[in-house]
Amino acid sequence: MATSTPSSGSGSGLVVGLKREAPAFVVQTEHTAAKYSSGLAPVLATPHLVAMFECCGKDLMDPFLEPGRSSVGSFITVKHTAPTPVGMKVTISMELVAVDGPRLKFKGIARDEVEVIGECEHERFIINWERFMAKVAAKQAKIATSSS
């Protein structure tokens, strides 16, 4: 069951039904499966599509986050259902479908100029930036200590 109450300090206004459409972008050679080594075809690579979905979800959230908060992706499933050649525009749309404290779930659709090319389900967590970076620093310290 979808809820729509973010946890305290996470960001007001993050409610089920929020939508965002990212500005269209044109597929370039560097976005292709051949460049990502995920295939040979000169078409939009699935890894790039995944990144586009994730960015759109992040960008939907960002204006609502309080100072000192950020978000991290924790889960994504993507169906890449049609090829998009170099030179064609792609648009990503995301909708916030569930809010459970700091956990937010999105559904997304990608379209090129001809058809729907993909769909996704994406989950992000709102984090306290300082605490998160302290964990990163502690992990880096463990590596530095173990390699000395």
N, C-alpha and C positions, 0 to 999 in steps of 0.2 A: 504494500500500500504506500503510495507516494505521500510524503509529508511536505510541508513547506515552511518549516520553522528552523532557520539557521541557529547554531549554537551562539551563545553569548560572545560578542567580540569578533564574530567571523565576518560579518558584512550584512548591513541591512539592505533590503530590497532584493535579495536573492530568493526569488519565489518561483515555484513551478509555473511554467508557461513563458518565461523569458526566452526571447529568441534573438539570434544574431545571424546576419548574412555577411560573410567576409567579402571584401572587395574582390572582384574577379581577377584572376591572374592568368597569364598566357603561358602555356607549357613551353619550356625552352629545352634545349638539348641536355642541359645539366639536371633536368627533372626526370629523365627517361630511365627505363629499366636497364638499358645498356650502360648508362653512366653509374648507376647504383650497383651494377653487377648482380642484379636480381633477375636478369633475363637478357635477351638479345634485341628485343623489339624497341623501335624508336617511338615509344609511347610513354605516357605518364606512368612512373614506377609506383607500385603499391607502397613502398616505404615513404615516398614523398606524400602520397595521399594520406597516410597515417599521420604524418607530421602536420599536414594542413588541418585535419580534423582536430588534433590536439590543440593547435594554436587558436583555432576558432573558439573552442571551449574556454580556454584560458582568457582570451580577449573578451568573451561574454562576461566572465566573472570579475575581471580586474577593476572596472569602475565602481564596483560595490564593496570591495575589500577595504577594511579599515587600515590605517597606517600600521606598519609592523606585521602585516599579514601578506601572505602570498598563497600560491596553490601549486600542487604537484599532481601530475597524472599518476594514477595507480592501476588503471585497467583500460583496455580498449580492444574491441573486436571490430573488424572491418570486413565488409564484403566488397570487393572490387569487381564490379560486374560488366564493365565495358571498357574498351581501350579508348584513349584520347591521344590523338597525334600531336606532334610538335606544331605550335602555331595556333592551337585552339584554346579558347578561354574556358576556365573552370571556376565554378562558384561553389562555396561550401556554406551550408546553413546548419545551425545547431539550435536545439531547444533544450532548456533545462526541464527535465521530466521528474526529478525527485531531489528533495533536500532532506538529509537526515543528519542534523548537527553539522559537523564539518565536512561530511561526505555529500558530494553532489553528483548526480547522474544526468547524462546528456544523451540525446539521439541526434544523429546528423545525417545529412544527405548531401552528396556531391553531384553536381550536374555539369556537363559540358554544353556546348552550343546545340547539341542534338538530342541528348538523352540523360537520364540518370545514370551515373557511372559508378556509384558506390553508396554504401550506408554504413553507419557505425553506431555503436553504443560505447560511451566513454564515461569514465569515473574520475573525479578529481577530489583531492582533499585540501581544505583550507588549513594552512599551517602558520605557526608563529615563526617568523623569519629568523629571529635571533636564536631560538631554541633549535631550529632545524640546522642552522649553520654551526652551532656548537657541536651537534652530533657529527656533522661532516668533519669538523676540525678534530674531534676525538678519534674518529676513524683514521684520518690522515696521520695522527700522532702514533697510532698503533703500527701503521706501516713503517713510519720513520724509525720507531723503536725496534721493530723486528728485523729491519735490514741493517742495523748498526752492529 
